[in-house]
């Protein structure tokens, strides 16, 4: 049980930074309006409510990092993608965090 909480609350910034800077497919799952107001350079906008109809965009990606405003929608996005057989999906959390980690 302790391992579960450690994984839940651990800071995976170093691992996430390496994945992001190794060319991960960066996906902002916020609304189009939110995306237009600022996002991570090089990211694509696939709003959470359109994820299911855009699964083909995730095929053959080495790593996928999903992010949003706070981490809630990206957590849902990660679950949807994983359920649909998309491997190596990482929840980046808030877009500001992903932006800070991207070199």
N, C-alpha and C positions, 0 to 999 in steps of 0.2 A: 504494500500500500504506500509506503514511503517513496518508492520509486515513481509511482504514479504522480504524486504531488511534486516531486522534484522535477519531473519532465514537464508538468503543467506550468510550473512557475519559474523554471530555469530560463536564463537569458541565453538564447542561442544566437546572439548577434555575430559572433566570429564565424560560425558555420554558415549562417545566412548570408553574410558578407561575401564569403568565398563562392557560394552558389550564384549569387547575383552577378558577381564580377567574372564568373566563368561563362557568362553568356546565357543565363536563364531567360526563359520567355516570361517577361514581366507583364502581368495582367491586372489592371485597375478595374475592380468590379463595382465601383461607384456609378452613379448615374452619369449620363453624358454631360449634364450641366456641371456637376461636381468636377468631372474630369477636365472640362474646359477651363475651370478656375485655377488649375494647377495640378501637375502630376509629375511622375518620374520620367526623365528623359528616356525616350526609347520604348516606353510602355504602350501597350494597346489597351483600349477601353472596350471591355465586354461586360456590360452591366449584369449584375447577379441575376436579374429576372430574364435575361436572354442567354444565360450560360448553357442551358440544356439544348437550345437550338444551334449552338455554336461549338459543339463538341469536336467537330472535325478540325477546328483550328488548333487543337491541342495534340493531335496525333503526331507521333514521332518527335516530340520535344524531349530533349535530354532532361531538363529540369524546368518546372513551372513555379513561379512565385506569384501568388495572388495577394492583393492588398486592397484596402479601402480607407475609410476615415479613422476607424478605431480598432478594427480587427474582428468585429462581429460578422460582417458580411463576408469577409475573406475566409473566416472559419467555416461558414456555410458553403462557400464556393469550394473550398478544399474537400469538404465532405461529398459534395455533388460530383466533383471530378473523380475522386477516389472510387466512389460507388459505380462510376461509369467506366472504370478500368484505365483511367489516366494515371500512369505511375509518376513518382517523384514530384508530387505537388507539395509545396511548402507555403505555409501561411506566413506572409511577411508582416501581417498586422497593419498598422497605420502607414499610409503612404509617405508621411514625413520621415518615418524610420527607414523605410526602404530607400528613400531619396538620400538620406544621410549616409547609408552604407554603400551606395553605388559610387564607384570611382570613375 
